Amino acid sequence: MTLSGPEAPSLPSRDVMLRALFDRDTAYDGVFFAAVRTTAIFCRPSCRARKPRPENVRFFERAREAMREGYRPCLRCRPLEIGKIPGWVASLLGAVEREPGRRFREDDLRRMGFEPARTRRWFQERYGMTFQAFCRGRRLSGTLAALRQGRPIDAAVFESGYASHSGFRDAFARSFDAPPGRARSLESVSLAWIETPLGSMVAGATREGICFLEFTDRRRLEREFAALGRPAVAGENDFTRRLREELGDYFLGRVRKFTLPLHLAGAPFERSVWNELLKIPCGETRSYEAIASAVGKPRACRAVGAANGRNRIAILVPCHRVVRKDGSLGGYGGGLWRKRRLLDIERSGGTL
C-alpha cells in the first residue's frame, strides 16, 4: 500500500503539499516526495522543473515507497541526495584531516581533481566560509591546542604550515584577537563537521563541553556562530571527537541518552526551558504547554517556543521532542522532515 493522500496520516494534507510543491518550498524537502503519473518521475518539493497538473500528482512519505511504485528519481533535483554530502566533498575533507597542517592552494586542488571555484562556492554555501578559511581555522585550532599543552611556539608555527612567525602571529591575532602567548588563557570554540544519516552537522565545543550542534544547511548559520560570543575556528577537541562517536551510536539505536557535558549559554528562562527538554525521555514527546507548566510559566507557551528556536545544541538538547498540543510537529530549525525522522529513529531504535 502506498503512503499517499488520506492513507498517510503522518503526511501534511494534500492541499498543504500541493501548495508547497507549486511554491517550490524548500522547508518541505524530505517531508514528502511528489510523483508525477504522466512522467513516472518523483521529485523533492523544491524541484525547479515545470510543475504538473495537480490531478497527476501522487505524494509519498519516503523515496523508497515512490520507487516501489515504479517512479524514477528526478535527475534535476536528485531527491535521493537529500541530507547527503557529495562524495567529492567527503574525499576533500578526508584529505584535510590526514594533513591538517597543509596549505591547499588552488593548483593543489586541481591536481587532486577538485575545481577551486566549485569548492569555494560549496563551502561558502554549506559551511558559511570558504575552503581556504576552513583550512586556516583547522590549522589554527591545532596550533592553539599545541600551545595550550606547552609546545614551543616554533614547533606550533612549523606544524601549522606557516612560512614565518610574523604570518602565523598575524593570523592567530585575527582569529583569536590575542597574541599566541595568551593561548593558555584563551576561551574559544572548536568547530568540527560531522556527517550523519540526516545530513552534515557542525559541532562546537569549548573547554567546558558542547556548546553548539546544528545542521549545516540551517538558515542564518553564520549568525548562530556569532552569537556564541567567542572566537570560533575549525578543529577538533576531545568533546567533538566523543560527540562524533555518540551521534553515530545514537543513529544506530545504541545510545538513548548522551553523556557529554553541555555548555548552555542563554538567558535564565531559556536555560530553564533547555534543562526541561533534557528531561524528556528518548522516544517520547511533550507539548509546549507541558514545558511551560514545568518551568512554572503555564501561560508562556510562545516564550517556550521562542526558547526552543534559540536552542543551539540540536539532538542533545532535544527540542525536536516538543510538539503542539494536538500532536502535530510544529516548527524545527533543521527542517520538519528531520524532526519527523529523528522521532521515527528514536521510536524504532535505529536508523530507518
Stockholm file with secondary structure:
# STOCKHOLM 1.0

chainA/1-352         MTLSGPEAPSLPSRDVMLRALFDRDTAYDGVFFAAVRTTAIFCRPSCRARKPRPENVRFFERAREAMREGYRPCLRCRPLEIGKIPGWVASLLGAVEREPGRRFREDDLRRMGFEPARTRRWFQERYGMTFQAFCRGRRLSGTLAALRQGRPIDAAVFESGYASHSGFRDAFARSFDAPPGRARSLESVSLAWIETPLGSMVAGATREGICFLEFTDRRRLEREFAALGRPAVAGENDFTRRLREELGDYFLGRVRKFTLPLHLAGAPFERSVWNELLKIPCGETRSYEAIASAVGKPRACRAVGAANGRNRIAILVPCHRVVRKDGSLGGYGGGLWRKRRLLDIERSGGTL
#=GR chainA/1-352 SS CCCCGGGCTTSCCHHHHHHHHHHTCGGGBTTBEEEETTTTEEECTTCCSCCCCGGGEEEESSHHHHHHTTCEECTTTCGGGTTCCCHHHHHHHHHHHHSTTCCCCHHHHHHTTCCHHHHHHHHHHHHSSCHHHHHHHHHHHHHHHHHHTTCCHHHHHHHTTCSSHHHHHHHHHHHHSSCGGGGGGCCCEEEEEEEETTEEEEEEECSSSEEEEEETTSTTHHHHHHTTCSCEEECCCHHHHHHHHHHHHHHTTCCSSCCSCBCCCSCHHHHHHHHHHTTSCTTCCEEHHHHHHHTTCTTCHHHHHHHHHTCCBTTTSCGGGEECTTSCCCCCTTCHHHHHHHHHHHHHTSCC
#=GC SS_cons         CCCCGGGCTTSCCHHHHHHHHHHTCGGGBTTBEEEETTTTEEECTTCCSCCCCGGGEEEESSHHHHHHTTCEECTTTCGGGTTCCCHHHHHHHHHHHHSTTCCCCHHHHHHTTCCHHHHHHHHHHHHSSCHHHHHHHHHHHHHHHHHHTTCCHHHHHHHTTCSSHHHHHHHHHHHHSSCGGGGGGCCCEEEEEEEETTEEEEEEECSSSEEEEEETTSTTHHHHHHTTCSCEEECCCHHHHHHHHHHHHHHTTCCSSCCSCBCCCSCHHHHHHHHHHTTSCTTCCEEHHHHHHHTTCTTCHHHHHHHHHTCCBTTTSCGGGEECTTSCCCCCTTCHHHHHHHHHHHHHTSCC
//
